[in-house]
Amino acid sequence: MIHGKVVAVTGASSGIGEATARHLASLGAAVVLGARRTDRLDRLVAEVEAAGGEAAALRVDVTDPDDLRALVALAVERFGRLDVLVGNAGVGRIGPVADLDVDGWSAMVDVNLKGVLHGIAAALPVFRSQGSGHLVTVVSTSGLKIVPTQAVYAGTKNAVRTLLEGLRQESTDGMLRTTSISPGYVRTELIDHAVDDPAAREQARRNMADLGIDPAAVARAIAFVIDQPDDVEIGDLTIRPTRQG
Ligand SMILES: NC(=O)c1ccc[n+]([C@@H]2O[C@H](COP(=O)([O-])OP(=O)(O)OC[C@H]3O[C@@H](n4cnc5c(N)ncnc54)[C@H](OP(=O)(O)O)[C@@H]3O)[C@@H](O)[C@H]2O)c1
């Protein structure tokens, strides 16, 4: 059941996170939105409320553990509990390791890995006190089929995959569900920040426009894993364009 669940989504200001929040709200979830671009979050809250749904938003930088604690606290204050945290916020920089994009590496570790850890630190105590909770993370097919130019990005995504499997094995008392969603190419803004070189960026955008699937498809996959009965955990779900190699 999704109706009545309270779901916090990081990276809800665009792409997969925005589509997920919109879809879950349309199914009757109360959604609690976190990202840095609050103007976009506020517009989405207004849209959800205008459609009769429930939503709240907060400026969240997932690299700051306090921001995740505040997001979880907002869910509890406004809606009484937190059923699901979707750890979706992410950044992707593409390029060979030999380019030594040290700042890009740090950003990917800080947002993609530490951001998820901060979410876990904030949500687990609440899940434990409620006796139930669900952690959904958005990882990537980059971690399943390792390709050149995505080594560090894939490394951060597979670190999260490993983290969730370890947490799953530590949490077999039936109170916590964990899910790693692995999308392939999805048409979002991720690619706009992936490379600095304008020609390479344009090429990447064209590839994405040609191959990428709609973020709403990933939103439906996330809804599917949340919708399972409490004693059913979908651990991993891969969703990619039919034509992706
Ligand atoms: N698009 C794909 O092909 C694809 C494939 C596999 C996996 N993924 C993963 O899907 C997730 C969502 O990405 P997307 O494709 O939807 O890209 P997107 O449109 O660029 O969305 C990324 C989201 O992450 C947020 N974000 C980035 N840094 C943040 C930070 N420090 N604190 C809080 N929020 C932050 C952004 O919000 P603000 O900038 O407003 O903070 C934005 O809402 C990512 O984890 C990405 O790695 C994407």
The ligand as an SDF file (V2000), in Angstrom:
LIG
                    3D

 48 52  0  0  0  0  0  0  0  0999 V2000
   19.7280    9.9130  -15.4050 N   0  0  0  0  0  0  0  0  0  0  0  0
   20.2880    8.7300  -15.4880 C   0  0  0  0  0  0  0  0  0  0  0  0
   20.5540    8.2270  -16.5890 O   0  0  0  0  0  0  0  0  0  0  0  0
   20.6000    7.9530  -14.2410 C   0  0  0  0  0  0  0  0  0  0  0  0
   20.9540    6.6040  -14.3790 C   0  0  0  0  0  0  0  0  0  0  0  0
   21.2560    5.8640  -13.2420 C   0  0  0  0  0  0  0  0  0  0  0  0
   21.1920    6.4560  -12.0080 C   0  0  0  0  0  0  0  0  0  0  0  0
   20.8590    7.7680  -11.8900 N   0  0  0  0  0  0  0  0  0  0  0  0
   20.8260    8.3560  -10.5420 C   0  0  0  0  0  0  0  0  0  0  0  0
   19.5460    8.8830  -10.3240 O   0  0  0  0  0  0  0  0  0  0  0  0
   19.6290    9.8680   -9.2870 C   0  0  0  0  0  0  0  0  0  0  0  0
   18.8460   11.1030   -9.7080 C   0  0  0  0  0  0  0  0  0  0  0  0
   19.5030   11.7130  -10.7990 O   0  0  0  0  0  0  0  0  0  0  0  0
   18.7380   12.2900  -12.0640 P   0  0  0  0  0  0  0  0  0  0  0  0
   19.1280   11.4630  -13.2400 O   0  0  0  0  0  0  0  0  0  0  0  0
   17.3030   12.4920  -11.7620 O   0  0  0  0  0  0  0  0  0  0  0  0
   19.5170   13.6920  -12.2480 O   0  0  0  0  0  0  0  0  0  0  0  0
   19.1180   15.2020  -11.9430 P   0  0  0  0  0  0  0  0  0  0  0  0
   17.9140   15.5980  -12.7240 O   0  0  0  0  0  0  0  0  0  0  0  0
   20.3830   15.9660  -12.1520 O   0  0  0  0  0  0  0  0  0  0  0  0
   18.7370   15.1710  -10.3980 O   0  0  0  0  0  0  0  0  0  0  0  0
   19.6950   15.1050   -9.3940 C   0  0  0  0  0  0  0  0  0  0  0  0
   19.0530   15.5470   -8.1010 C   0  0  0  0  0  0  0  0  0  0  0  0
   20.0230   15.4420   -7.0440 O   0  0  0  0  0  0  0  0  0  0  0  0
   20.0110   16.6380   -6.3110 C   0  0  0  0  0  0  0  0  0  0  0  0
   21.3000   16.8950   -5.7020 N   0  0  0  0  0  0  0  0  0  0  0  0
   22.5130   16.9590   -6.2730 C   0  0  0  0  0  0  0  0  0  0  0  0
   23.4450   17.2670   -5.3580 N   0  0  0  0  0  0  0  0  0  0  0  0
   22.7880   17.4180   -4.1710 C   0  0  0  0  0  0  0  0  0  0  0  0
   23.1810   17.7370   -2.8500 C   0  0  0  0  0  0  0  0  0  0  0  0
   24.4620   17.9890   -2.5270 N   0  0  0  0  0  0  0  0  0  0  0  0
   22.2370   17.7780   -1.8890 N   0  0  0  0  0  0  0  0  0  0  0  0
   20.9570   17.5470   -2.1860 C   0  0  0  0  0  0  0  0  0  0  0  0
   20.5040   17.2310   -3.4030 N   0  0  0  0  0  0  0  0  0  0  0  0
   21.4270   17.1620   -4.3920 C   0  0  0  0  0  0  0  0  0  0  0  0
   19.6100   17.7210   -7.2950 C   0  0  0  0  0  0  0  0  0  0  0  0
   18.9820   18.7700   -6.6100 O   0  0  0  0  0  0  0  0  0  0  0  0
   19.6130   20.2150   -6.2930 P   0  0  0  0  0  0  0  0  0  0  0  0
   20.6220   20.5150   -7.3520 O   0  0  0  0  0  0  0  0  0  0  0  0
   18.4140   21.1230   -6.3080 O   0  0  0  0  0  0  0  0  0  0  0  0
   20.2080   20.0850   -4.9110 O   0  0  0  0  0  0  0  0  0  0  0  0
   18.5850   16.9780   -8.1440 C   0  0  0  0  0  0  0  0  0  0  0  0
   17.3090   17.0630   -7.5510 O   0  0  0  0  0  0  0  0  0  0  0  0
   21.1230   10.0990   -9.0480 C   0  0  0  0  0  0  0  0  0  0  0  0
   21.5440    9.4170   -7.8960 O   0  0  0  0  0  0  0  0  0  0  0  0
   21.7630    9.5040  -10.2880 C   0  0  0  0  0  0  0  0  0  0  0  0
   23.0830    9.0900  -10.0390 O   0  0  0  0  0  0  0  0  0  0  0  0
   20.5560    8.5230  -12.9790 C   0  0  0  0  0  0  0  0  0  0  0  0
  1  2  1  0
  2  3  2  0
  2  4  1  0
  4  5  1  0
  4 48  2  0
  5  6  2  0
  6  7  1  0
  7  8  2  0
  8  9  1  0
  8 48  1  0
  9 10  1  0
  9 46  1  0
 10 11  1  0
 11 12  1  0
 11 44  1  0
 12 13  1  0
 13 14  1  0
 14 15  2  0
 14 16  1  0
 14 17  1  0
 17 18  1  0
 18 19  2  0
 18 20  1  0
 18 21  1  0
 21 22  1  0
 22 23  1  0
 23 24  1  0
 23 42  1  0
 24 25  1  0
 25 26  1  0
 25 36  1  0
 26 27  1  0
 26 35  1  0
 27 28  2  0
 28 29  1  0
 29 30  1  0
 29 35  2  0
 30 31  1  0
 30 32  2  0
 32 33  1  0
 33 34  2  0
 34 35  1  0
 36 37  1  0
 36 42  1  0
 37 38  1  0
 38 39  2  0
 38 40  1  0
 38 41  1  0
 42 43  1  0
 44 45  1  0
 44 46  1  0
 46 47  1  0
M  CHG  2   8   1  16  -1
M  END
$$$$
